[in-house]
Amino acid sequence: MESPMPQDVALDVLMAELYGVISGPAGTPRDWDRFLGLFHPEQGRLAAVMHPAEGPPKVFAMTPEKYRQNAEALFAKQGFYEQEIARRVERFGAIAHVFSTYESRHEPEAEPFARGINSLQLVWDGDRWLIMAILWDQEIPESPIPDRYLP
């Protein structure tokens, strides 16, 4: 087996940091400077697909700073642990697309309360990978995660 390329290792580090920085017990401050530093400074975005009881899915888009504000209030009240359980990466030149399947828990050893896929668009700036966008969708009964995106 070939040794991993520096870009591959850096991508692994980025993914570990992304999940690590948002995970922790209730009331524990997260390292938001670290979180914001994972994103392209001018162009980074996040968006969540929401599934209302009636009607088509809705998209809630935000900047990394707006995500911080929303998550900080939630994380103050309850624990949140998100863990990557599978990953598919496609890369060309200085861009990469990552489908990262996750499980979310309120306690590290609890049963997941949610699963879904984070779709990340990354750019290699010559030194490291930066997140351009994260778009995620949670698994719902009408749309289970396909086997190809599970471990």
Disulfide bonds with the S-S distance in Angstrom:
none
